[in-house]
Amino acid sequence: MIRSLVRAVVLTAFLSAPALAHDTPGGGEGAKVTLVYDHELPNVPGKSMRGVVVEYAPGGFSEGHTHPTSAFIYATVLEGAIRSQDNDGPATVYKAGESFSELPGDRHGVSENASKTQPAKLLAVFVVDTAQQELTFPLKK
């Protein structure tokens, strides 16, 4: 019930908010990341909600990365299928309409289009410190 409500609120905000004009860093080969929503939370001082759309070309992926330690992330697949792996857990394929979350401090080792022939797209919504501008940091090798 709560998950459905959160998803409805997030999708409503995404669909009703105008897209912001710039892309954000964090892409990889065949990946485009676009900031589509940025709003300070009026009832949680110092926190903001930011939405990014990640579009993967067939076979596209994002390099391994982390997010700010203040960030809680809720992601829903809008189109296609996304393979995702956090920390040392198993890689999981999420299809359009399915969602997952990432906790503060998680390491995102795999984020990629599960298909070599069809595009994929996801909406990632961050609850993050307002002062935090960068949303993605490459994994140190």
Secondary structure, DSSP 8 states (H G I E B T S, - for coil): -HHHHHHHHHHHHHHHS---S-B-S---TTEEEEEEEEEE-TTSTTEEEEEEEEEE-TT-EE-SEE--TT-EEEEEEEESEEEEEETTS--EEEETT-EEEE-TT-EEEEEEES-SSS-EEEEEEEEEETT-----EE---
